[in-house]
Amino acid sequence: MTKRIRQSTVAAVTVLLAATACSAQQSPAPGEAAGLRATAGEAGRGAGGIAADKARAFTLVAAGDVLPHSSVIDRAAADAGGLGYDFGPMLKGAAPVVSRADLAICHMETVYGQDGGPYTGYPSFKSPPEVAQGLRATGFDSCSTASNHTLDDGAGGIDRTLAALDKEGIAHAGSARSAAEAARPTLLKAGPGRHAAKVAHLAYTYGTNDIPLPEGRPWAVNLIDEQKIVADARAARKAGADVVAVSLHWGTEWQDEPDEKQLTLGRRLTAATSEGRPDIDLILGTHAHVPQAYEKVNGTWVIYGMGDQIAGAMINYQGAQDPRGNQSSIGRFTFEPPARPGKRWTVKKAEFVPQWYDTTAGRVVSLNAAIDEGAGHHREVRDRIRDIVLGRGAAEDGLTMGK
């Protein structure tokens, strides 16, 4: 796996809301970097966890569903030359955007199987653990893991997936191996040095394909519940989060427009405030398989759906192969610190980057970059994604198309 150098150091953080000096000496739990544990003193300072006069702007990017169908797994096997699986080459087209951000978030829709397999695609997914290596090589720092496929292989699938992400140094939110892990907000550092901003990453799914939660593990997957999401966001803020980003696996598959449940929940979540400050700073949507709009709601950016970043040739509900299932966008948001302690970090620049997964080549294509290099046949796909993303007036609120 190639390594890259970036400004931010990112790790999941264990935070107890009633943190004490004694508890700060406890051994870290799985997935936790002890050096980033927030203390009660830090949580009360300035703009969340850092002093406002020391805070620096940072850029956050988020990408759509990673959904390894059997054809995607076969492509990774071919790219590895018969020695396991290599997902790095297929993701290489996204790396320039992902790796240059201070903080990069993915959506890992499937769970991982045992080393050596067997691995399966639709309808019950078990992906090679090497997916995590490809995500790390691309530059992702955290992944949401709450989806309708999180329980495809029961508790074992969750355990293996989170262990593989931990091994690669990728934080995660949305599923858990223990009640304690489920109760902790995932805190990430975004930016250089000790004055880096703290970003909470929370994740939830609308359901699990009617698969019941594992016996004795009601906390295994976060399900969408408005009151719980707001409570978790407020807890993360108390734990030191400067910015709270919420990943939501929601919406109606194959529908370009956000459905009424998305619109209603988006309005209600972005309206939640504490002490005059919004509880949630960014909503990142996945699940619909097609790109959906970005919209500024109550002053907060909502991505209703980013589409599938990686997926095989997709078949829609009419039984036809649908190219929309391989179109997506990356959201890129530059946050700047507040002028005064305790106020909101604001998005000073909002962008989207259109992408396409070429199922024949098995490669993510950054469409604007490809067009710049002379691939004019990508223009129609790029323009369609742009029109969908801007379909709810986001351009008027400052959203622009990036590269």
GUGU-755959 format. One line per 10 residues: number of its first residue (from 1); their letters; for each residue x, y, z of C-alpha. Coordinates in pm, 1 decimal, decimal comma, padded with zeros to 6 digits. Layout:
GUGU-755959
NUM) A) X Y Z; ...
//
This chain:
GUGU-755959
1) MTKRIRQSTV) 00000,0 00000,0 00000,0; 00132,3 00341,1 -00087,8; 00156,4 00596,0 00187,3; 00090,4 00965,7 00152,2; 00181,4 01271,6 00354,1; -00090,8 01518,2 00439,5; -00137,2 01802,5 00683,2; -00391,5 01638,1 00906,8; -00352,0 01345,6 01140,4; -00680,7 01165,4 01175,3
11) AAVTVLLAAT) -00794,0 00917,6 01434,5; -01103,2 00799,9 01614,1; -01130,0 00928,4 01968,8; -01288,9 00773,8 02272,9; -01469,1 01037,5 02478,3; -01653,8 00993,9 02803,0; -01885,0 01286,4 02864,7; -01792,4 01291,0 03229,2; -01421,9 01269,7 03155,1; -01184,8 01304,6 03443,7
21) ACSAQQSPAP) -00811,0 01310,7 03478,5; -00827,7 00955,4 03601,6; -01029,9 00826,0 03305,5; -00788,2 00990,7 03064,0; -00525,5 00736,7 03177,4; -00734,0 00433,1 03084,8; -00616,9 00208,5 02801,5; -00765,8 00293,0 02460,6; -01045,5 00078,9 02323,7; -01035,3 -00077,3 01972,7
31) GEAAGLRATA) -01026,7 00193,0 01708,6; -00910,5 00464,9 01950,1; -00594,0 00671,9 01939,5; -00509,9 00751,0 02299,4; -00313,6 01062,5 02206,5; -00631,7 01232,9 02085,2; -00852,0 01171,3 02385,4; -01050,3 01488,3 02461,5; -01066,9 01605,3 02820,4; -01339,5 01795,4 02997,5
41) GEAGRGAGGI) -01116,8 02104,1 02992,9; -01069,9 02083,9 02615,4; -01439,9 02039,7 02559,7; -01512,3 02371,7 02724,8; -01261,3 02583,0 02535,3; -01326,8 02821,5 02250,6; -01488,5 02689,8 01931,3; -01557,9 02337,6 02055,0; -01228,3 02172,8 02151,0; -00975,5 02443,2 02055,8
51) AADKARAFTL) -00926,1 02808,6 02134,8; -01094,3 03026,3 01872,8; -00787,8 03245,5 01819,6; -00576,8 02937,0 01738,5; -00822,7 02765,4 01505,8; -00752,0 02726,3 01134,6; -00972,3 02661,4 00833,4; -00991,3 02306,7 00697,3; -01135,5 02123,1 00398,4; -01363,1 01818,8 00432,0
61) VAAGDVLPHS) -01454,5 01591,5 00142,0; -01712,6 01312,6 00136,5; -01773,5 01047,5 -00129,3; -02058,1 00809,1 -00210,3; -02127,4 00441,2 -00158,0; -01850,7 00183,1 -00190,4; -02053,4 -00117,3 -00307,7; -01834,5 -00405,6 -00430,4; -02048,6 -00625,6 -00652,3; -01898,8 -00951,2 -00777,4
71) SVIDRAAADA) -01765,6 -00779,9 -01091,5; -01586,3 -00522,6 -00874,4; -01430,5 -00798,7 -00663,8; -01317,7 -00976,5 -00981,8; -01161,0 -00653,4 -01107,0; -00969,6 -00612,9 -00779,6; -00844,7 -00970,6 -00808,0; -00720,5 -00904,6 -01161,7; -00550,2 -00582,4 -01049,8; -00370,0 -00779,7 -00778,5
81) GGLGYDFGPM) -00224,3 -01014,7 -01040,5; -00351,3 -01324,0 -00865,6; -00216,2 -01224,4 -00526,5; -00529,9 -01133,3 -00332,0; -00722,9 -00816,0 -00411,8; -00611,8 -00463,2 -00490,5; -00879,2 -00191,6 -00482,6; -00627,5 00092,0 -00510,7; -00614,3 00110,7 -00893,2; -00990,7 00141,8 -00932,1
91) LKGAAPVVSR) -01000,5 00427,2 -00678,6; -00693,6 00607,2 -00813,2; -00905,3 00854,2 -01010,5; -01052,8 00988,1 -00685,2; -00720,6 01016,8 -00503,2; -00626,9 01370,4 -00614,5; -00947,4 01511,5 -00464,8; -00955,6 01285,5 -00159,4; -00590,4 01301,5 -00057,8; -00562,6 01680,8 -00078,5
101) ADLAICHMET) -00838,5 01737,9 00176,8; -00766,8 01780,5 00545,6; -01036,3 01523,7 00621,1; -01191,7 01267,0 00384,3; -01501,8 01057,6 00457,4; -01627,0 00754,1 00264,7; -01934,5 00533,9 00291,5; -01847,7 00164,6 00329,7; -02181,9 00007,4 00247,8; -02087,4 -00358,8 00275,2
111) VYGQDGGPYT) -01921,6 -00574,6 00538,1; -01605,3 -00777,2 00499,2; -01575,4 -01153,8 00484,2; -01306,4 -01371,6 00636,9; -00951,9 -01360,1 00503,2; -00942,6 -01577,3 00193,1; -01318,3 -01563,6 00138,7; -01560,5 -01665,3 00016,4; -01667,1 -01318,9 -00099,2; -02006,5 -01236,2 -00242,9
121) GYPSFKSPPE) -02188,7 -00953,8 -00414,7; -02559,6 -00880,8 -00438,6; -02790,2 -00954,2 -00263,0; -02594,5 -01047,1 00051,2; -02254,0 -00881,4 00039,2; -01927,3 -01004,3 00186,8; -01634,9 -00801,7 00055,3; -01261,0 -00868,8 00074,8; -01098,3 -00692,9 00370,7; -00847,6 -00550,4 00121,2
131) VAQGLRATGF) -01109,2 -00286,0 00039,1; -00985,8 -00104,8 00349,2; -00631,2 -00095,3 00209,6; -00759,9 00066,1 -00109,1; -00953,6 00326,1 00087,7; -00648,3 00412,4 00295,4; -00424,0 00437,6 -00012,6; -00677,4 00673,0 -00172,7; -00668,9 00899,0 00130,6; -00988,9 00831,0 00322,5
141) DSCSTASNHT) -00973,7 00898,6 00694,9; -01314,3 00783,1 00818,7; -01599,5 00574,6 00680,4; -01965,3 00553,5 00769,7; -02059,6 00187,6 00816,2; -02434,3 00207,6 00882,2; -02631,8 00080,6 00582,7; -02906,5 -00161,8 00488,7; -02628,0 -00418,7 00428,9; -02450,6 -00381,2 00763,8
151) LDDGAGGIDR) -02604,5 -00705,8 00893,6; -02556,0 -00912,2 00577,8; -02314,3 -01137,7 00766,8; -02439,5 -01077,0 01119,0; -02225,2 -00962,4 01407,1; -01920,5 -01129,7 01257,8; -01938,4 -00909,2 00951,2; -01940,4 -00595,8 01163,8; -01649,7 -00717,8 01375,2; -01432,8 -00802,9 01073,4
161) TLAALDKEGI) -01511,9 -00478,7 00894,4; -01426,1 -00253,3 01185,8; -01112,8 -00454,6 01262,8; -00992,6 -00414,9 00902,6; -01057,8 -00041,2 00907,6; -00876,3 -00013,8 01241,1; -00578,5 -00197,8 01094,8; -00552,7 00060,3 00816,8; -00593,9 00353,5 01052,3; -00937,0 00447,0 00915,8
171) AHAGSARSAA) -01191,4 00570,7 01168,3; -01553,4 00458,2 01143,1; -01902,0 00550,3 01259,1; -02241,8 00383,2 01244,0; -02180,1 00026,3 01363,6; -02009,2 -00109,9 01671,5; -01860,1 -00416,0 01841,2; -01961,9 -00320,1 02194,0; -02206,8 -00098,4 02376,3; -01919,7 00122,9 02487,8
181) EAARPTLLKA) -01798,2 00167,8 02130,8; -02151,6 00248,2 02014,7; -02186,5 00516,0 02282,8; -01867,2 00701,5 02189,3; -01870,1 00974,6 01926,6; -01606,9 00937,9 01657,1; -01389,2 01248,4 01675,1; -01142,7 01329,5 01399,3; -00865,9 01586,1 01369,0; -00881,8 01809,9 01062,6
191) GPGRHAAKVA) -00585,3 02033,0 00999,9; -00224,4 02061,3 01111,7; -00078,5 02031,1 01457,8; -00224,1 02073,5 01802,1; -00463,5 02343,0 01684,5; -00641,3 02116,9 01437,5; -01018,8 02132,2 01442,2; -01213,7 01841,7 01590,1; -01484,5 01696,7 01367,5; -01743,7 01452,3 01497,6
201) HLAYTYGTND) -01854,4 01190,8 01245,6; -02190,9 01026,0 01320,3; -02372,7 00776,0 01096,1; -02718,1 00613,6 01075,8; -02925,1 00396,9 00838,8; -03296,6 00375,7 00765,7; -03293,0 -00003,9 00816,0; -03113,3 -00335,1 00766,7; -03320,5 -00513,7 00500,5; -03542,2 -00661,1 00773,1
211) IPLPEGRPWA) -03248,6 -00850,3 00923,3; -03292,2 -00832,7 01302,3; -03021,0 -00688,9 01519,9; -02789,4 -00957,1 01663,5; -02913,1 -01106,2 01988,0; -02780,6 -00912,2 02282,7; -02639,6 -00638,1 02055,3; -02914,9 -00377,1 02011,2; -02642,4 -00116,6 01961,6; -02476,6 -00298,0 01667,4
221) VNLIDEQKIV) -02608,3 -00057,5 01401,5; -02729,2 00300,2 01439,1; -03082,2 00334,4 01303,8; -03222,3 00669,9 01197,8; -03408,6 00828,9 01485,8; -03437,0 01206,1 01492,8; -03416,9 01242,0 01869,7; -03116,4 01009,2 01897,1; -02930,8 01187,1 01617,3; -02978,8 01526,0 01781,8
231) ADARAARKAG) -02884,7 01387,5 02123,7; -02571,8 01226,2 01978,7; -02477,1 01550,5 01803,5; -02513,4 01745,5 02127,0; -02305,0 01487,7 02312,7; -02034,6 01511,7 02046,7; -02034,0 01889,8 02081,8; -01990,4 01858,3 02457,5; -01706,7 01616,4 02393,4; -01519,2 01886,2 02203,6
241) ADVVAVSLHW) -01643,9 01875,1 01844,3; -01601,9 02198,9 01652,2; -01797,5 02057,8 01355,9; -02056,2 01776,8 01355,9; -02098,6 01582,9 01029,5; -02382,3 01329,2 01004,4; -02389,1 01050,0 00744,3; -02741,9 00929,0 00663,0; -02819,9 00615,8 00461,2; -03168,9 00716,8 00345,6
251) GTEWQDEPDE) -03395,0 00798,4 00054,9; -03563,5 00608,0 -00228,4; -03344,9 00401,9 -00458,7; -03326,4 00515,0 -00822,8; -03505,8 00841,1 -00749,0; -03317,8 01152,3 -00859,6; -03523,7 01377,2 -00634,9; -03499,9 01349,4 -00255,3; -03816,0 01196,7 -00113,7; -04041,7 01358,3 00142,2
261) KQLTLGRRLT) -03882,9 01171,4 00432,9; -03541,3 01307,5 00338,2; -03672,1 01660,8 00302,1; -03859,9 01648,7 00632,0; -03577,6 01493,6 00832,8; -03325,7 01728,2 00674,0; -03531,8 02030,2 00777,8; -03581,8 01905,4 01131,1; -03219,6 01806,3 01192,5; -03080,4 02131,9 01057,8
271) AATSEGRPDI) -03328,1 02328,2 01270,8; -03201,8 02173,5 01596,7; -02996,8 02419,5 01801,2; -02831,0 02451,0 02138,9; -02749,8 02790,3 02287,8; -02818,8 02953,7 01954,9; -02579,2 02727,4 01763,9; -02691,6 02452,4 01520,6; -02631,9 02103,8 01654,5; -02540,9 01964,0 01310,6
281) DLILGTHAHV) -02307,1 02132,3 01061,7; -02323,6 01899,9 00760,3; -02541,7 01611,0 00635,2; -02395,9 01352,4 00396,5; -02651,1 01129,4 00222,8; -02606,0 00787,1 00064,7; -02815,9 00487,2 -00050,3; -03021,8 00597,5 -00354,0; -02760,2 00467,6 -00607,4; -02802,7 00785,8 -00811,2
291) PQAYEKVNGT) -02674,7 01140,2 -00757,7; -02919,6 01366,9 -00577,0; -02925,0 01738,1 -00502,1; -02724,9 01945,3 -00258,7; -02922,4 02207,8 -00068,1; -02859,4 02462,8 00203,2; -03133,6 02407,0 00461,9; -03162,8 02634,2 00765,7; -02812,5 02754,0 00686,6; -02664,9 02400,9 00680,4
301) WVIYGMGDQI) -02551,0 02209,9 00372,6; -02736,2 01885,2 00305,9; -02626,6 01634,6 00041,2; -02934,1 01421,0 -00018,7; -02738,6 01159,5 -00211,0; -02386,2 01131,8 -00350,1; -02453,4 00821,7 -00561,1; -02235,1 00510,5 -00586,2; -01863,0 00578,4 -00601,3; -01789,6 00213,3 -00676,7
311) AGAMINYQGA) -02047,6 -00041,6 -00793,2; -02093,7 -00299,2 -01065,3; -02324,6 -00248,7 -01360,0; -02647,0 -00152,4 -01185,2; -02990,0 -00293,4 -01265,8; -03286,6 -00072,5 -01176,6; -03635,4 -00172,4 -01062,7; -03748,7 -00206,8 -01423,3; -03486,1 -00476,1 -01478,3; -03272,8 -00261,5 -01706,9
321) QDPRGNQSSI) -02907,7 -00167,7 -01671,1; -02909,5 00192,0 -01553,1; -02595,8 00405,0 -01606,1; -02707,1 00645,7 -01334,5; -02602,1 00380,1 -01083,9; -02238,2 00448,0 -01166,4; -02256,6 00826,4 -01143,4; -02172,4 01016,8 -00827,2; -02036,1 01333,3 -00675,0; -01780,5 01416,0 -00409,3
331) GRFTFEPPAR) -01878,5 01697,9 -00175,6; -01600,8 01936,1 -00071,8; -01653,9 02194,3 00202,1; -01404,6 02443,4 00340,1; -01486,4 02535,1 00700,4; -01352,7 02846,2 00866,9; -01343,5 02908,5 01242,8; -01580,6 03148,9 01419,8; -01481,7 03501,7 01509,0; -01577,9 03442,9 01872,7
341) PGKRWTVKKA) -01556,0 03140,4 02101,9; -01858,9 02913,0 02107,9; -01998,6 03028,4 01774,2; -02048,5 02819,6 01463,9; -01778,8 02716,8 01219,3; -01904,9 02825,9 00876,8; -01864,2 02689,8 00526,0; -01680,8 02957,6 00328,5; -01660,6 02744,8 00013,5; -01893,1 02463,3 -00100,7
351) EFVPQWYDTT) -01812,5 02248,8 -00404,5; -01906,3 01924,7 -00575,6; -01682,6 01713,0 -00797,7; -01865,1 01490,5 -01052,7; -01744,9 01132,1 -01091,0; -01823,4 00819,3 -01290,2; -01728,1 00455,3 -01233,7; -01630,2 00296,4 -01563,0; -01755,7 -00060,4 -01522,6; -01566,8 -00180,8 -01831,4
361) AGRVVSLNAA) -01227,8 -00057,8 -01715,5; -01310,6 -00088,9 -01344,8; -01191,6 00262,9 -01270,9; -01324,5 00574,5 -01098,7; -01313,7 00865,9 -01342,6; -01298,3 01226,3 -01225,9; -01510,5 01371,1 -01504,6; -01381,4 01727,3 -01513,9; -01023,3 01605,4 -01510,2; -01101,3 01364,6 -01795,4
371) IDEGAGHHRE) -01268,6 01638,5 -01998,7; -00967,9 01863,8 -01945,7; -00752,9 01584,4 -02088,1; -00965,7 01569,3 -02402,2; -01226,5 01305,4 -02317,2; -01516,7 01510,2 -02446,8; -01754,1 01211,9 -02448,4; -01771,4 01243,3 -02068,4; -01929,5 01586,8 -02092,8; -02288,6 01461,3 -02115,5
381) VRDRIRDIVL) -02253,7 01252,9 -01798,4; -02081,7 01541,2 -01619,3; -02354,5 01784,1 -01719,4; -02630,6 01550,5 -01605,1; -02472,1 01514,6 -01259,9; -02428,0 01891,4 -01240,7; -02793,6 01955,7 -01326,0; -02913,6 01708,3 -01060,2; -02679,8 01840,9 -00791,1; -02787,0 02200,1 -00855,4
391) GRGAAEDGLT) -03154,2 02111,0 -00902,0; -03272,1 02260,0 -00572,3; -03111,1 02600,8 -00604,3; -02771,3 02525,3 -00450,6; -02591,4 02751,1 -00697,8; -02773,8 03051,4 -00554,5; -02630,0 02960,7 -00214,6; -02276,6 02944,2 -00351,1; -02226,0 02577,5 -00449,4; -01982,7 02547,1 -00739,5
401) MGK) -01845,0 02259,9 -00946,6; -01484,3 02175,2 -00866,8; -01209,3 01954,6 -01005,9
//
